[in-house]
Amino acid sequence: MPSHDRTKGPRAGDQDLLKPAPARGSARHLRGKLSVDELVGALDGHRDLGGRISHWERVPPREAAWAELPRRLDPRLLELMAARGKERLFSHQVAAVDAALAGRDVLVATPTASGKTLTYTLPVLQRLIETEGRSRSLWMFPTKALSQDQSSNLNLLLGDLGTRVEGLEDLHSFTYDGDTPPTIRRTLRERGHVVLTNPWMLHQGILPNHAKWSVLFENLDYVVIDEVHTLSGVFGSSVANVLRRLQRIARHYGADPKFLLSSATLHDPAAHARSLIGRDAVIVDEDGSPSGERVFAVYEPPLLDPVAGLRANALEEARRLAEVLCGPKHQTIFFCNRRTSVEVLTRYLKELAPRIGLKPDEIRGYRGGYLPDLRRSIEKGLRAGEVKVVVTTNALELGIDVGALDVAVLVGYPGSQASFWQRAGRVGRRGNTSLCVMIARSDPIDHYLAEHPEYLFSAPKERLGVDPDNLVILSEQLKCAAFELPFRARDDGSGNTVVEGEFGSNPHVPGILDYLADESGFLHRREDTWHWMADAYPAQDVSLAGGEPDNVLIIDQETGKAIGETDREGSITTVHVGAIYQVEGETWKVERFDYDNRRAYVKVVISDYFTEAQTDTEVRVLSLEDEAPDARGWSKLRGEVHVTTVATLYKKIRFYTRENVGSEDIDLPPEELDTEAFVITLEPETARALGLQAGTRAAAWSAAGRLMRRVAPLYLRCQPQDLGICSEIRSRHFEKPTLFLYDRVQGGVGLSTILFDVFSDLVRAARDVVVSCPCERGCPGCVGPLEEVGEVGKRTTALLLDFFLGAPLPESVDAASAKTP
């Protein structure tokens, strides 16, 4: 097997430092698993599948870099660590704990499974000892599952500490989320030394009711935020404002908590920490943890039509790989990027179960929208080794302990290097050798990475788009803050009005408060103080992800029981009338969608197809801010736009064959927003020289836009739904060919600014995809299917991208096209 050893880059090996090592002879040691080397050999030597591996990568095992535990820690805490076999820590853990004990904000940015949990647990325990149990801390995780997992482990540690330190016998951590019963919530507020929650509950449950949480805020020493690389785009910008509200309330109660942050590796961790918490943090990013050997494979589905460049479907290839990579003696996890894909693949694998020596109930699906009891039972089955195969979205990407998984299969690139390594880090978490296979879909970014696998193993390149001062997001969060505490104005000594208890450094805060008082009627200003006046409870109507916060509940129309939920924006393409909704391979058909009341009513059906919806988008320019014209006849711009999106129709796609067996119209209201956009325009004479204004070549303009949007995640990290596109061959505003790449949130969060800055890199990557793609005239892996881009679409797109990179206009389009791919 070809291999390439690397001594640098991300590493694996979860030490799970809060848990004692399992006793020798436990069930995990007796399962008799197949070795990863045997699986690698079986895959590499497979007569059909082995030849489809375009790249093997071996990341060798690495020894730990050790350091002595900080002497500032209480001797009894040192004894507790020694009893758990932790006389020493990894070097990065010691550096982080030292900085926290010195009263600094800290961000630990090291790979998954490097023991980050201990870097914030030890300072919290030390402070509990110093204050004789009065200290409180708030831990925030991006998912419910991760909070639950951390709480059970932490309570064991708190119990052990209580047996060693007199007066700390009654320490407790509690999880506060939507599943927490009212009786537990009351106990948590009064006795919760460590409160574990998520951004939504902090936003809607804790901060608006801070008076009930006065014990927490009066004694709040630490705020822990895990997986901060997930806080980007719209969501990250909103959470940054929630943290401003948190700090404001803490100051009100006389506390000044320090932030302990953890993350996967980041392009610029210092800037990201500053954006989130509003101040500088100590950055710890040199990983000292050990790792077992990791084996990576990039798998390219076979060409079905060499002329068109069409490849086999990635889900079909995942099913074929499962025959080699799944079995009764080891555990395998499949990651899909869409909920529909999870359900389709789960169905495929359950039907395949007898051929791979498994029972159908040993194969489970797992994704957002599943009800809590179902999620918990699947997690329990994974930890116990009863579930041998799980198919999931990013719901299991983060740090929840799901046992000793061996093999990860990524059905497509997840959109960022951080997510790639998080998913790969779900396996080999006990220091064992692990295997990760990434299946390249027929998608431009997957094709780019198949040609440039070194990108995956290099330092992070994506820039995070976080803008807490976005006026729309800031205004909504100021409403929430004003409900919690009045704002007071003062003169800064130079004639400027500023707000006491600063809410970030945005100078527009007083003006926004005046607007909310004078125009909206939410506030009332009396002399130098703004008071909340409206009857509404603002946080319940403010979404952290942009748009309206109310989810759509999916209900079995026969029993009236809820079977799942989905977000409002996504509902127009997932639960419209006629849609097939899937849960663990079971198919339900949407019979009625009550859009106004957010209810979709479904019934169980036996369906041999699933559905995919299509949308149309229209963009209207409101204003332009930045413009960089090129003398050769094109410009890049940035400005404010109004976007209207409507779901138009859905296709019925047959399982396995992916045959389109029909389509139906969708009749739902449009989605509208005002936002920021990155804009590219061509002068009419330039468009004529490139052959874009009419005929079959015009499709290349849209193809270039779609291609740039698809490769944008190489340089921009945000949620996939945060970036939208619209292409026009003759814009109503500019009266020339125009491309819009826009932030899909009211007001925008700075994504368009990053695109404006990295445009050349974006075009270069897009061109690389076109040139290296083996198709002759276009395919989904580069510019799009032949029926969409036309006979000369690929060649014209390459010509256009070359022009953006500095090539001269051709004297003859046909002659120039003949020289390009």
N, C-alpha and C positions, 0 to 999 in steps of 0.2 A: 504493500500500500504506500503511495506517495505520502510524504509527510514534510512538514516545515516546522521546525522547533523555533519557538520564540521565548526569550527570557524576559521580555517586557510586555506591558499591556495588562488588561484585566485578568484577574485570577479568581479561582474558586476555592471552596473548602469551608463549609460552615462548621464552626466550632460549637455553636449553640451554647454559649457560655453560661446561660442562666440555669441550664439543666445539668444534673449529674450525668456522667456517661452511663449508658445502659449496661447492666451487668452482663458479663460474659455468659453465654448460654441462653440469652433472652431470645424471644421469637425472631427478632431481626437477624440474629447470628445463625439461626438454624434453618432459614428458608432455603438455603442452597441455591442462591441465585446464579444465573449465568453471568460470566464475567463480561465486562464491556468489551474487552479485547476479542472475545468469541463473537459478540454481536458485530463488531467492526469487521472481523474477518468474514462473517457470513454475508454482510452487506457488500463489502468490497469484492468478494468472489462470486456474487450472484450473477448468473449469466445475462440477466436483463437489466437489473437495477444497478449493478456495480459500475457499468460503463457510463451511467448518467451522473456520476459524481464528478463535477468539474473542478473541485478543489478540496483537498484535505488539509487540515491544520491541526497540529499537535501543540498544545501549550503544556510544557513539561511541569512536573511537580515542583514545588518550591518550599524551601525550609522557612520556618518562622523566624522573624526578627524579634527577639524577646527583650523585655525591660522589667526592672523591679517595680513592684507596686508603689505608688506614691506614698511617701512617709507622712503626708498630711492626713491620710486616712486613719480613722480611729482603730486602735489595736484590735478591738472586737470585730470590726468589719474585715480587717486583714485575716483574722482567725477564720471568719466565715468563708472567705474566699479560699483560704488554704484547705479547709475541710472539703471544698468542692474541687480540689485539685488545681487551684489557680494561684499558686505561689508567685507566679510571674504572669505578666500580660504581654500582648503584642505591643510593639513600639508605638503604633498609632493610637492604641487605646490609652496608653500611659500619657502621651502628649495631650490627648483630648481631655482626660480626667484632670490633669494638672492645670490646664487652662481654665476649666470650669471651676475648680476649687479656688482659683485665684480671682474669681468673680468676673470672668469674661464670657461674652457670648461666643459660642463655638459651633462651627459647621464641620462635621466629619464627612468627607466625600471620598469614600473608598468603595471597591466593588462589593457586590452582593456576597453574603456569607462571610464577611470579614470580622464579625463580632461587634458591630456598631452598637447593638443594644446595651452592652455593658458600659459604653462610654457615657451614656446618660443615666444609667441605673445607679452607678456608684456615687456620683455627686448627690443624687436624690437621697440615697440611703445615709450618706454622711451628714446631710443637713437634718434628716430626721433624728439622728443621734444627737447632734449639736443642740437642737431645739427641744429635746425631750419629747418628741412626737408632735409638736405644734406645727411644724412645717407642712405645707401643701404643695403639690405640683400638678400640673395639667399636661397630659400627654395626648397628642393629636396624631391620628393615623388616617390615611386616605380611604380605608375601607373598614366596614364593620367586622369582617372576618379577621383582619389583622388586629383590631382592638381586642376582640375576644381571645385570640391566641396569646397576645401579650399579657392580658390580665391573669389568665390561669397560671402562667409561668411566674409572674411577679408575685402573686399571692403566696406561692410556695417559698419564695425567697424572703418575703416579709415575715412569714411565719418562723423561718429559721432565725432571722435576725431577732425576733421577739424572744426567742429562747435564750439568747446570749446577752441581751441588753435589758436591764431592769427598767420597767416603766413603758416598754415598747411591746408589751404582749398583745396589744389589741390594734395592730396596724392592719389596714385594709386598702386594697385597690378595687375599684369598681368600674365597670364599663357603662357609659351613658350614651345610648343611641336610641333609635326608634323602637327597638325591641325591649328596652328596659321597663319592667313593670313599675307602676306608680309607687308602690310601697318601697321598692328598692331605691327609687329616685330620692325619696325622703331620707333614707338612711345614708345614701351617698353624699347628699349635701351636708349632712351633719357629721359624718364619720369617715368620709372618703379621703384618706391621706394622699392617694394618687387617683386622679380621675382620668380615665381613658375615654376619649371621644373622637369625633371626626369634625371636619370643618363645618358641615351643615348643622350639626347639633350645637356647636359653639355659636354659630351665627343666629340660629332661630330659637334655641332652647336656653342656653346658659346666659349669654350677654343680655338679652332683653329682660331676663329675670334675675339680674345680678343681686338684688336685695336678698333673695332666697339663698344665694350662694355667698353670703358675706363672709362666712368662716373661711371659705376657699380663698377669696380675694384678699382678705386681711393678712393671710399667712402665705401668700403665693410667692414661692422662691424661684421655681423653675417652670418654664414652658418648654416642653419637648415636642418637636415636630419631626416626624419620621417621613422618609421618602420625599424630600422637598423638590426633587427633580420632577415630580408629577405636578408641581404647582407652577404651571406656565400658561401662556395664552390667556384666554378669558377667565378661566377658573383661577389661575394663579394671581391675576390682577385683582380679582374679587377677594381672595383670601388675604392678600396683603392689606387690604382695607379692614378686614375682620380683625387682623392682628393690631391695627391701629386702634380699633375700638377696645380690644382687650387691654392694651397698654393704658389707655385712657381711664378705664374703669379700675384697673389695678392702682394707678396713681390716686384715684379718688379714695381708695381704701388704705392708702399709705404704703403700698407695696411697690417694689421695683424688681420684677422678676427678670431673670436672665434666660436667654434662649439657648437651648441645646438642640441643634439641628443635625439630621443625618440625611445622606443622599447617595445615590450612585455617582460615579464620576461625572464631572461637569466641565464644560468648556471654560467657564469663568465663574467659579464658585463664589469668589468674593463679591462680585457684582450681583449675583443672584441673591445672596444673603442680604445684601444692602437693600435690594428692591423689596424683599419680603418683610424685613423687620425694621427698616429705616435707619440702621446703624451698622458699623463695621463689626465683623466677627473674626475670631481666630480661625484660620482655615487649616484643617489637618487632612492631607490628601496623599500621604506616603503610606501605603499599605504594608503592614508588617505581618499579616496573617499567612499561614501556610496554605497550600492547596494541593489537592490530588491532581493527577494528570487529567487533562481535558482533551477530548478529540472532537473536532468539528468537521462537518461535511457540508458542502454546498451542492445541492441536488438540482439539476436542470431537467424538467420533464422533456420527454422526447419530442422531436419535430413530427407532426402528423402530416403537414403539407409544406415541404421545403420551399415551394414557390412563394406561398403566402406567409411563411414563417410561423404558422400556427402550431402551438405546442399542446400537449395533453393537459387536461385540467388538473390543477394542483390538488384538489380534493380527491380526485381519482388516484393520483400518485401517492397521496398519503395513505389511502386504503391499501395500495400495493405494498408500500413500505411496512405497513402494520403486520403483514404476514412474516416479515423478518424481525421486526423490532419489538413486537408484542409477544407475550407468552405468560404462562402461569408462574414462572419463577423469578420474575422481576417486574418493576412498575415503569410505565411509560406515560408521559404527558404530551398531549398534542395542543398546540396553541393556534387558534384561528383569530383573524382580525375582525370578524363580523359574527353577530349572534346567529344569523341564518346559517353560516358555514359550520358553526358548532353543532347545530341540530342536524344538518345534512350528514356531517362526518360521523356523529354519534350513531345515527341510523345505519350508516354503512358498516361501521365496526361491530355493532350489535348483530347484524346479519352475518358478519364474517366470523363471529365468536367461535363456532365449533371448529373451524379450520385452524385456529391458532391456540386451541386447547383451553378456551375460556368459556365461562357461562355469560349469557347476555347481561346479567345483573352485576358482573364484575367490571363492566364497561359503563362509565357514567359521563353525562354531560354536566357542565358547570358554567354558569354565566350570570351576569346581572339580570334581574327580573325574576329569578327563581325566589320562591318564598323562603323565609329564614329556616324553617324546620328542614326543608329539603337540602339547603346548603350545609347545614350543620351535620346532617347524616352522611353526606358525601365526604366532608372533611374528616369526619371520624373514621370512615371506611378507608380513606387514604392513609391516615396515620397508623391504623391497625394492619395495613397490608391487605385488607379484604378487597379493595378496589385496585385492580391491576392496570387499568387504563382509564385515564380521564381526558376528556376533550373540553377545552375551556377558552374563554376570551382572556383579556388582561385581568380578569377577576382573581386569578390565582398567580398573577405575575409578581406580586409584591411579597413581603417577607414572611407571610404566614407559614408556619411549619406544617407541611403536608407529608412528612415522613421522608424515607430514604429513597427517593425516586432515582432511577438510573439513566433513563433516556428521555430527551426532549426532542420533539419534532415541531418545528416552526413552519406552519403553512403560510409562507409569505413573510417578508420583512415587516416587523411591527411598527416601523415609522421613525424610530430613533435608535441610536447606539445604546442609550441607557436601557430602553425596553428590550433590546436584543440581549444584553448581558443579564438583565433581570430574569428573563425567561430561561436563558441558558443556566442561570444560577439556581433554578429550581431543582437541578439534578446534581449529584455528587456532593450533597451537603454534609456528608459525614467524612469528607476527605478521601472518598473513593474515586476511582477513575470513572469518568462520565462521558457520555456521547450526546452531542447536539447536532441535529440535521436540520438545515434550513432549505425548504423547498422554494425555489424561485417561481413565482407566479408569472403569468403573461402580463407583466406590468413594468413600466419603464424603470422604476427605482429598483425592482428586483433584478431586472436585466443588467442594470448598471453594476449592482453589487456582485452578480455572478461573474462579470468581466473584471471587476476591481475588488476582489474579496479582501484586499489589504485594508480597505476603508473600515471594515468591521473591527479590525484588530489594532487600529491606530488610535491616537488620542481623540477625544470628542471634538467634533467640528461644529455641531449645531449650536446656534445662538438661541437663547430663550427669549421669547417675547413676553415681557411682563411690564405693564403700565398701570400702576395703582392710581395715577393721577388722571386717567381717562375720565372725562367730565361726566359721562353718563354713569359709569360705575361708581365714581366718587360721589355723585349727587345721591344715588340710591343708598349708598352706605352712610352718608351724612344724615339722611332721614332716620336710619336705624340708630345711629349714634345719638341723635337729638332726642329720640324717644327714651334712650337709656339715661342720659344726663343732659341738662341744659348746656348750651355753649355760651361762654362769656367773652366779650371783646375787650381789648385794651389797646392803647396807643404804644407803638414800639419806640417812641421818642423822636421819630423822624416824620411824624405825620401819617404813618401808615397804620391801618387797623389790622391787628392780628388777633388770633383766637387763643385764649388761655387753654392750657392742656392741649398742646399742639396736636393736630391731626395731620401728621406728615408735614412737608414743607411747601405745599402748594399754596401760592399767594391768592388763589381764587376762592379759598374756602369761605371767607366772609361774604364775598359776592354771591356764592351759591346759597349760603344761609339766608341772605336777604331775598334772593329769588324765591326760595321755598316759603318765605314769609309773605312777600308782597304779591307774588303771582300765583303760587300753588295753594296757599292757605294751609300748608302743613304745619308751619311754625308761626309763632307770634313773637315779635321783638318788642321788649319793654326795656327802654334805655339801652344798657350794654349787654343784655341777655336775650338769647333766643330760646323760647320754650316750645315743646311739642304741643300741638293743638288738636290734631285730627283724632277721630275716634278709632281709626284703623291701627292695627298692630303691624308696623311696616315690614319687619323681617320676614313674615310669612309670605309676602308678595314680592320679595327680592330674591332672585335666583343667583347663585354663585357661578353658574355656568352660562349666564346670559339668557335673555328671553324670559318667558313666564316659567315659574318654578313648578307649576302643578303637573304631576305625572298623569298618564292615562292608565286607569286600572282595567285589566283584561279579565272578563268575567265569563264563566261557564253559564250559558243562558238557561240550561236545564236545571242546574243545582243552585245557581246564584253565588257560587263560591269563586273567589279570586284565584286565578292560576298564574298571574304574573303582572308586570307593569312595564311601561316604557315612557320615555320623556315625551313632552308635548310636541317638540319640533320633529322628532323622529316618527311620531305617530302617523303623520300624513303619508309615509311610505311603508310603514310596517303593519298598521292595523286598519287601513281603509277597507271598505266593504269589498269582499272577495279575496282579501289577502289570506295566505296560509301562514298561520302562526304555529311555531313548533316548540315543544318542551321535551327534551331528552328523546328526540326521535319520534314522538307522538305528534300527529298533525291535527290542527284545529283550523276551521274556516271562520273568518269574520263575517257574521251575518248582519250586524248593525254596528255603526260607529256613531255614538252620541258625542260629537265634537265639542259642543258647548259645555257639557257636563263631564267631559273627560272619562267616558266609559265606552269600552269596546266589548261587544257580546259575541261569543264564539261557541261553536259546537264541534265535537269530535268528528272527524271524517277520515276515511281511508283515501289518501291522495297519492298519486304517483308523480306529482309535480309540486314545486314550491314557486313563490312569486318574487319578482323584482320590480320595483317601481321606478319611473323616470320623472324628472322634473324639468321645468323651463325657468330661466332666470332673465330678468331685464334690469339694467342698471341705468340710473339717471344721475348725471354729474351735478353736484350742488356747488362746490367751490374747489379751486386748485391752490396748493400751497407751495410745492417744490416742482421745479421743472428743469430738466437737463437735456436740451436739444442737441442733436448731433448734426454737424454740417452736411452729412451725407444723406439726410432726409428722413430721420426718425427721431423720436423723443421718448424719454422716460419721465413720468410725472408721478405726483402723489397728491391726493386730495380727498374731499368728502363726497360721498355718493349715497343715493337712495336705491335699495335693492328690493325687488319684488320676485318671490319664488313661488311657483305653483306646481303641485303634483299633477301630471297630465294623464298618465296611463300606467298600467302594470302588465308585465309579461308573465306567462305561465311557463316555467322551465322544468322539463322532465328530469327526475332524478337519474343519475348515472350518465345518460346520453347528453344531457343539457340541451335537448331539442326544444325549440320554442313552439309550444302547442297552442298558442293563442294569446290574445291581449284584450284588455278592457279599459275603458276610460275611468278616471278618478274624478269625483266631483267634491272638492273640498275648498275652503277659503284659502287665499294666498297668504304666505308669510312675508312680512315687510320689515325692513330695518334701515336706519341711517347709520353709515359706518365710514371707515377709511379704506382707500384702495390704492394699490400700486398700478399704474397705467402705462401702457406702451402704445404709441401711435406711429403710423407710417404716413409720410406725405403721399398724396395721390400719384405723383410721378414716380416715386420710388416703388409704390405698390405695382404700378404698371410695368416697370422695368423687371420686377420679380415675378410678374404674371399672376398677381394675387387678386386682381379686381374682378375677374370674371372667369367663367368656365371651370374646368375640373381642378385647376390649380388653386382656386380660392379656398378649398377645404384645408390647405396647408396652414393657413393662418390660425384656424381653430386648433388644428393638430399641434402646432407649436405652443399654443397657450396651455393646452391640456398636458403636454409633455413637461413644460416648465413647472406646472403645478404639482405633477407627480414626483419630480425630483427635488422640489423645494425642501422636503424634510431632511435632505442631506445637509442643509445649512440653517434650517429653521426648526426649532423644536416647539411644537404646540400640539394641541389635540387635533386629530384629523378633521373634525368637523369645524374647526376654527377658520379655515381658509376656503373661500369660494372662488369661482371663476365665471366670467362671461366674455365671449368673443363676438365681435361685430365686424362685418366686412365693410360696413359704412355706418359709423356711429352717428346718432341723431345730434349729439352735442358737437363732436369734432368734425363730422362730415368726412371721415377718412377711416381706414381700418384701425380698430382699437381693441386692445386686450385689457381686461380688468381682473386683477387678483385682489380680492377684498377680504377684510376681517369679518367673519360671520358673527358679529356681536354689535349691539348698539354702541356707536361711538368709536369702535375700534380699540385695539390694545397694543398698537405699535408694530404689528406684523408687517404692514405695508412699508414701514420705514426700514426694516431689516431687508426686505426684498429689494428696495431701492438701492441699498448699499451693496448687496451681494449679487447684483444682476449678472455681472460678467461670469462669475463662478456658476451661476444657475444655467446660463446659456451654454457654457463649456460642457457641463455635465449632460445637458440635454442633447447636444450635438454628439457627444461620445456614445450615447445610447443609440442614436440613429445610425451612426457609422458602423458600430460593432454588431448591430442586429443582423442575423443571417438571412432575413426575409428579403425578397426582391423589391416589393412595392409597398410594403406596409403591413403591420400586424398589431395586435393588442399590446405586445411587448415593447413597442416603440411609439409610432405616430398614431396608431389606431388601426382598426380593421380596414381591409381594402375597400369594402363597400362604403365606408365613411369618408376615406381620404382620396379615393380615386386612383387611377393608374399611375399618375405622376406625383401623388401626394408625398411619398417618402423623399423623392429626389428634390422636390420643391421645398419641403421643410428643411432639409439639410442645407440647401442654398440660402434660405432665410437666416438660419442660425449662423452660418458662415459670415453672412453680411453683418449681423450684430457684433460679431467678433472682429470685424475690421476688413473683411474681404471686399473688394470693389464690386459695384453693380455689374452684372454681366451685360455684354453687348447683345447677346442672344440667349434668352432663357432656355431654349431647347438645347443649344450647344453646351451651356453651362450644366444643365441637368444631366446631360449624358456623361459628364465627368464625375458626378457625385453618386453615392450609393443609391 
